[in-house]
Amino acid sequence: MTADLAIERSPALEGIAHGFFGSAGGAHQFGFGGPGAARDVAALRATAAHALSAKARVIAPHQVHSPDVISVSGSWEDAPEGRPVADAVVTATPGLALGIVTADCAPVLFADREAGVIGAAHAGWRGAQGGVLENTVRAMEELGAERRRIAAAIGPTIAQPSYEVDAPFRDHFGADDDQHFAQAPERDGKPRWRFDLPGYVAARIALCEVQKIHDLGRDTFPHPERYHSYRRASSAGEPSYGRQISLIVL
């Protein structure tokens, strides 16, 4: 804990300022699409960035579950409107706190410490399948990173025991992905599975020849005291849901 912020860190990113910021018992909501006034959300996001580096500026795109990555060298206003649309950001510029908001999807922070290049990606199943992780690694390479040196950390994500899916979802994946599905009890006579999103994300990163991959192993769904969860809010019929933020800065 730093002040009243709930921060988790990965040993894979030791030496790089980073943090996976949870809800702190529901007190903190980091997404412009969630509850709370935009000015309060922006202030909280800035506070999180400053917990990592005193003068850091939040650089968080408008996320749309895409494979798109942007390389940044300067800051923009952290506001609900006007931010670039993408699902990952990379930089070699100090002081830019790359941010991703999530509420079950996988936040992935990347760093090549030797090259001084970092990245942050939002990887739900669509984005991961579409190539957002591979595109992030390639964008880091364009800034001087090397795959063999990149470390990746997967933050709080909905885990397999909590992620039940149906046949139409399963049909998006082929036989090569069978390892990421476990049979679940039928519902209304229809087959069901449990999907391992963090395992799928880690496998996609490994295909990029990234050798150092760490999963925090934190399931967002069953821990309302620690994390926001879209699926938990939906199952409870709640009208809105909050987001975590994950940040990394040189």
C-alpha positions, -999 to +999 in steps of 0.1 A: +000+000+000+012+035-008-010+061+009-045+046+004-037+031-029-037-007-033-008-016-055+005-050-066+038-055-084+055-082-104+091-095-097+094-099-135+095-061-137+119-054-109+138-022-114+110-006-135+084+016-118+051-001-123+019-011-104-014-029-108-038-007-089-069-024-073-101-010-060-090-007-024-122-021-011-143-004-038-130+031-029-111+036-061-125+035-096-100+043-124-121+042-156-138+072-173-166+048-183-173+039-147-190+056-118-178+090-106-171+124-120-145+126-147-124+151-128-123+128-098-113+098-120-086+119-137-073+130-103-071+095-090-053+083-121-028+111-117-023+101-080-016+065-091+010+077-116+027+100-090+029+070-067+053+055-092+071+086-103+067+121-089+062+139-123+047+111-143+019+119-168-008+093-174-009+081-210-039+058-214-057+053-247-094+049-253-097+011-254-120-007-278-108-044-277-087-039-308-052-052-318-040-016-323-009-002-306+005+033-306+040+045-299+042+077-279+069+102-271+047+130-256+017+133-234-019+141-240-047+153-217-061+125-196-098+131-202-128+111-212-128+125-248-100+131-273-076+103-263-062+082-291-081+049-298-059+018-292-055-011-268-018-009-262+009+018-259+047+017-260+073+043-253+110+049-248+104+083-232+109+088-194+080+102-174+051+088-194+030+065-172+015+041-197-019+030-185-045+003-192-078+000-175-095-034-170-123-051-152-117-088-160-096-085-191-058-090-188-036-060-182-001-068-194+029-046-187+061-051-207+097-038-203+131-042-218+151-026-190+184-026-210+169-008-240+147+015-219+115+006-236+082-002-220+047-012-230+012-017-217-016-038-233-053-045-227-059-081-236-094-094-235-099-126-255-107-106-287-077-084-285-054-113-276-067-134-304-065-104-328-028-098-321-026-070-296+002-087-277+023-096-308+018-060-320+030-046-287+062-066-289+068-055-325+062-019-316+087-022-287+112-036-311+108-006-334+119+015-304+150-006-298+138-035-276+149-071-282+124-099-277+148-120-256+152-092-231+115-083-228+098-092-195+060-094-193+037-093-163+000-102-164-020-085-137-054-092-121-076-110-146-107-132-145-093-167-140-105-200-154-126-211-124-147-179-128-149-177-166-177-199-178-184-197-216-208-213-241-205-230-274-206-198-296-177-185-276-158-218-279-163-217-316-140-187-319-111-210-310-096-240-328-082-273-316-048-257-309-065-238-280-081-269-264-056-266-235-072-233-224-107-248-220-120-271-192-154-288-194-180-273-171-215-287-162-242-283-188-267-255-184-302-258-198-290-289-216-262-270-235-225-276-232-203-252-212-166-246-206-143-226-184-118-205-203-083-198-190-078-162-202-045-155-184-032-188-196-042-180-232-026-145-229+007-160-215+007-186-244+004-158-270+032-138-254+054-169-253+049-173-291+066-139-294+098-154-280+094-135-248+111-157-222+102-139-189+065-140-183+049-137-149+012-140-140+002-125-107-025-152-105-051-128-091-087-136-101-109-104-103-143-121-101-144-136-065-127-107-047-150-076-046-129-063-017-099-060-040-110-057-077-137-045-100-152-071-122-175-066-153-188-102-151-195-100-114-214-067-118-233-081-147-243-113-128-255-092-099-276-069-122-256-038-112-260-009-137-224+000-138-190-013-129-156+001-121-121-005-135-086-012-122-056+006-137-022-008-145+007+016-150+043+014-160+068+043-163+105+049-171 
